[in-house]
Amino acid sequence: MIDHTILDDAICTFLRSSCGHATNNQALIDLAGGKWRTVDARMQAMRKSGRIRWHGRSLKNHPLGVRSHGWEVLTEPDRTL
């Protein structure tokens, strides 16, 4: 099983601090082995696990009202296991 911890954490950091889309960020693509689809797949996996949430592109839908990419980071992973 592949450990995606570093990529997942980098995606969450990006989502908290940027208004662009993670699949267009070259640093994340490089971290994902040069594949933007890997970034997209990890975002969908984190969405399904409840770590991130999609609100849509409208700023009025986002609870913080600050991220035009439409994603919100909900939880930090439990590293105690």
Sequence and secondary structure as in RCSB ss.txt:
>XXXX:A:sequence
MIDHTILDDAICTFLRSSCGHATNNQALIDLAGGKWRTVDARMQAMRKSGRIRWHGRSLKNHPLGVRSHGWEVLT
EPDRTL
>XXXX:A:secstr
    HHHHHHHHHHHHH SS GGG HHHHHHTTS HHHHHHHHHHHHHHTSEEE  S GGGSSSS  TT EEE  
      
